[in-house]
């Protein structure tokens, strides 16, 4: 898929293989679990997001403790 060509490039390089990827998608219905697994996507956040909650949503998807990251 052309949309995921940059992810293919990230995953092909040893130095960038482990970078976590979170997608912001207006229409997440076309994203299926096999596609997300293939490109090792950590999660998808719908485009109808609240910008104030974005850091928390990303932290939850990546299983990060947001408080320890800030302090």
ABEGO torsion letter per residue (X at the ends): XAAAAAAAAAAABAAAAABBBBBBBABAAABBAAAAAAAGBAEBBBAABBAAAAAAAAAAAAGBBAAAAAX
